[in-house]
Amino acid sequence: MITESLKNPLSLFDVRGKSALITGASGAFGRATALTLGSLGVNLTLASGSKAELDAVADECKSVGAKVELVYLRPDKLEDAEAMLAAALKAYGRLDMLVVASGFNKAGFIHEMKYEDWQSVMDANVRGEWLMAKAVGTYWIKEKIRGKMLMMSSVRGRHGNISGYTAYCASKGATDSLTRVLATEWAKHGITVNSIAPTVFRSKLTAWMYGDDELGQATKARSLSRIPLGRLGEAEDLMGMALYLLSPASDFCTGQVMYVDGGFTAG
Ligand SMILES: NC(=O)c1ccc[n+]([C@@H]2O[C@H](COP(=O)([O-])OP(=O)(O)OC[C@H]3O[C@@H](n4cnc5c(N)ncnc54)[C@H](OP(=O)(O)O)[C@@H]3O)[C@@H](O)[C@H]2O)c1
């Protein structure tokens, strides 16, 4: 028998009318994901701590026809995560997708860096993911919604780095672990949890590698030398995987860290 999805394979990627919450929506990955989903008819709730930047992303999303709700918060506390969820529910009555695109790095060699800097990276990356998972997962389980959660890992969750990445690498290793443990914990509720692990792509986070900073230039050159496809990434390069992981096409895929890295981890 030829099933419906084989007759119309693009229906696997049909996300029209769904509702998505994106943290760090002012950033490169968050913005690209908002535009991608918004263009496909997903109702958006966008969160970030930078009002002017978030307003600009919202205007872009509206220009492609998306409905947009804004929350000027980062996921610093459980109440922040709950306020984001509440905004989505008030606007659309439902939430189907959670994308944690907020994140941060502060490079520094361990013998020189302050403990507070290490903690700030762990808080931005791991605490933010955990708080968002707790707030939204509690809602999904209570309402029996087969939600989809997407987090941002990095090739740095798997590889070390000589440029002072004890905080960032450890935080992304934690993202990989959270991806797997949430996926297994929530599988019985039909909720999927996956991560995208890119290598360097252009964003505010990596701006220091595109300027004059000596360590930044060396870090960029070393990354580039390790990428078989011969270039660094752009946020657009990640959108095919993001859409897959947020659409019905990935209903049987959970707990995975998906490398979209130009071949970095292959060799
Ligand atoms: N770019 C890369 O090469 C790369 C590679 C691998 C993985 N990633 C991961 O991809 C995700 C998205 O990063 P991006 O490259 O799109 O960076 P980005 O353009 O800097 O966006 C990240 C967003 O996170 C928010 N943010 C910054 N500091 C924060 C903090 N201390 N606490 C909470 N939120 C904070 C910012 O929003 P507000 O200031 O408006 O709150 C910012 O717009 C991150 O998890 C990053 O680690 C990036």
The ligand as a Gaussian input file, in Angstrom:
#p B3LYP/6-31G(d) Opt

LIG

0 1
 N       27.714000      30.670000      15.854000
 C       28.370000      29.529000      15.962000
 O       29.441000      29.330000      15.361000
 C       27.811000      28.417000      16.807000
 C       28.374000      27.159000      16.670000
 C       27.875000      26.117000      17.420000
 C       26.822000      26.339000      18.273000
 N       26.279000      27.587000      18.387000
 C       25.174000      27.765000      19.329000
 O       24.042000      28.256000      18.643000
 C       23.207000      28.956000      19.569000
 C       22.799000      30.278000      18.941000
 O       23.958000      31.081000      18.820000
 P       24.191000      32.149000      17.653000
 O       25.422000      31.754000      16.976000
 O       22.941000      32.360000      16.900000
 O       24.581000      33.394000      18.547000
 P       23.972000      34.855000      18.695000
 O       23.738000      35.465000      17.370000
 O       24.883000      35.558000      19.662000
 O       22.561000      34.608000      19.383000
 C       22.455000      34.089000      20.695000
 C       21.393000      34.848000      21.467000
 O       21.464000      34.405000      22.825000
 C       21.180000      35.484000      23.700000
 N       22.159000      35.573000      24.774000
 C       23.387000      36.142000      24.752000
 N       23.971000      36.062000      25.943000
 C       23.091000      35.417000      26.748000
 C       23.121000      35.041000      28.109000
 N       24.147000      35.322000      28.897000
 N       22.042000      34.381000      28.607000
 C       20.980000      34.080000      27.829000
 N       20.894000      34.443000      26.529000
 C       21.945000      35.095000      26.007000
 C       21.238000      36.776000      22.895000
 O       19.960000      37.356000      22.910000
 P       19.628000      38.641000      23.825000
 O       20.912000      39.363000      24.108000
 O       18.723000      39.440000      22.947000
 O       18.965000      38.085000      25.034000
 C       21.640000      36.339000      21.493000
 O       20.907000      37.012000      20.502000
 C       24.021000      29.082000      20.854000
 O       23.628000      28.081000      21.778000
 C       25.429000      28.801000      20.399000
 O       26.252000      28.288000      21.427000
 C       26.749000      28.620000      17.666000

